Amino acid sequence: MALEPSRDSSGTLVDVIDRILDKGLVINADITVSVAGVELLGIKIRAALASFETAAK
């Protein structure tokens, strides 16, 4: 099942949240703090947001 972009000017915040919970959303982030080429701090973040039904699939 492919997602296709669409624009709907009548979309509300509730519609957006409903779509995210229906399809699911995963955010990956890598944050690195370096000084003079030396890595001082590295953080990897992975967050997932989905409804229980979507997560069970």
Phi, psi and omega in degrees: 000116182264142176271134178241133180292144176211155178245131179225109185289346181265008181291140179245173178300323178297319178297319180295314179297319178298319180293319178296316179293328180287316184267329184093156181215131178235131180240125175246135179217136174241123181241128180230133175249119182232148173230124180054039177080005180254121180287121180262327184212133176228129181231132175243127183238134173225120181236139178235138179227122180196161175286164178300321180296316180292318180295328180290335178287000000 
